[in-house]
Amino acid sequence: MLNIKNILITVLILFFIYAGYLFKDSLTVPEHIHSRDDNPQSDVRQPEGIDTGQIKELVEQVKNDSNNFSLLMKLGRAYSESVEYVSAVEIFTKAMKLNPQNPEVRVDLGIALRQTGRIKEALELFEAVKKEAPEFGEVWLQLGIIYRFSLKNNQRALEYFQTFLTLEPKSEMTGRVKKEIEQIKGKMKS
């Protein structure tokens, strides 16, 4: 016969099983280093660390000082971090007009372009930065990402990722890039 105590115990057991499943699932490694970037419009969550108040404040500061490269970069990155890539493209474009040879702004613009599906434009920017500032490691990483996930060219992606590791051996992305290289090599063998 069912009594309240047995029902509560059953509910608690089911709750703990479900919570354990969610916890275990949250520990899984993403399929690849930018798996959440592959479909930029699908993730509408507000990332931690960026709030709309911060963005509004930066927008006001830019209105008062629209030629401040540093402010434009902060606002563009805030938009990128909050998954507002169209706004990021607009702001990084303004910043690039102020400092057209700066590899950082060009790569940040390229990332935002990639996220909005403008792969060809992003690739052109990255290729130009690679040619003009080959020592800028981030461009090699971004080229690897485009060739790996957008253009499906593992051989080129592998070359770019390896160059990135040579230039940025102590980057926070090093571990993830090494795992990506292992996956590429595994696919190339099979």
N, C-alpha and C positions, 0 to 999 in steps of 0.2 A: 504494500500500500504506500502511496506517495504521501509524504508529509512535508511540511514547510522546510524542515531542516534538510531533507534530501534534495529538495528543489533548489535551495540556496547553495548547497554544496555543488550541485551539478552546474549551476549558473557560474559560480566562481571558477570551477575547473575549466569550463568553456572560455571564460574571460581570460584566464591565464594562458591557455593554449593560443588564443587569438593574439594576445599581447606578445607572447613569445615569437609567434610567426612574424608579426610586424617588426619586432626588434631584429630578428635574424635577417629578414629581408632588407632592412635598412643598412646592414653591414656589407651587403654585396658590393663588389667593385663594379663601377660602370663598364659597359661593353668596350668603350674606348675613351680616350682622354677628353673628348668634347662631345660625348653622346647627347648631352642635353642641349647642345647647340645645333644639332642637325635639323631640328624643326623649330625655328626661332619663334613662330607664332603660337606654339602650343603651351608654352610655359608663361603663365600670367601671374605667378606668385611674386610677391614683393620680396626680394632678397634681403637677408639680414644685413644690418649696418647702413642701409640706405632708406631714408624716410622722405616722404614727399615734402616735408618742411625744409629739409636740407636742400632739396632741388629748388624749391620756391625761393629760398634765400639766395642761392647761387644765380638764379634767373634774374632776380632784382639787382644783384651786384653787377651782372653782365650788362643789364640795361643802363646802369650808371657808368660803366667803364667797358664799352663794347670792343675796345682795342687792346684789352688786357689778355695776352696770350695764355698766361698761367690760369686765369679765371675761366677762360673758354675750355681749357684742357680739363679742369676740375669738373665743370658742368658736363662736358661730353662724356667723361668717365662715369659720372653719376648717372647720366641717362643710360649708358651701356650697362652698368651694374643693375639698374632697375628694369632692364630688358625693354627700354624705349629706344630701339635702334634707329628708327626714322629720325627722331629728335637728335640722337647722337651724331648721325650723318650730317645733319644741318649744322650743328655746332662745330664739329671737327672740320667741316668744309670752311667755315669762317676762320677758324684758328689756322688752317693751312694757308689761307690767303695772307695772313699776317707773317707767317714763318714757313714759306713753301719748301724749304730744303730740310726742315726738321724731320728726321726719320721717325721719331715717336708719334707725332701727330699723323703722319702719313700711314703708319701701321695701324694706329687706332682707328683712323677713318676706314682703312681697308677691312678691319675686323667688323666694324659696324655695317659696311657695305655687304660683306659676306653674310652677315646675320639677316639682312633684308633681302637676300637672294640675288644680289647683284655681284655674282661670282666673277664675271669677266672684268668688271671695273676693279674689284678687289685684287684680282690677280695682276692686273696691269700696274696698280700701285705698288704691290709687293715686289714685282719684278724690277720696277724702277728703283726702289729703295735698295734692293739686293745689289743692283749694278752700281749705285752711287755711294752706298754705305755698307759694304759687304761685311764689315766687322760688327754690325748691329744684329745681335743674335736673335732677337724676337722676330725679325722678318723671316728667318729660316724656319722657325717654328710655325709661323702662320702659313708659309708656303707648303710645308709638310702637311699641315691640316687640310688645306685646300686640295692638294693632290691626293691625299688619302681618302677624304670623305666626300668631296664634291666631284672631283674628276676621276676618282677610282683608279689612280695610277700609283700602285704600291712601290714600284721601282723608284720613281722620282720622290715620292714621300719619304722613302727610306734614306735616300741621299740627303734630303733636306733635314730630316730629323738628326742624322749623324753629324751634319755640319753644325746644327744647333748645339748638340752636346759638346762638340769641340770648342765652340765659342763661349758657351755658358755651362761649364761643367758643374757649377754650384747653384744653378737655378732651382727654384722650388718645383719646377716642372720636370727636372731631370729624371726622377723615378718614374713618372707617368710616361715620359717619352721613351725611356728604356723598355717599359712594358709594351708600348705600342710597336717598337722596333721588333721585339720578340714575336708579337702577333703577326707582323708583316712577314718576317722570315719564316714563321711557321706556315703561313698561307702560300708562300713562294715555293716551299719544299713539297707541298702536297699537290 
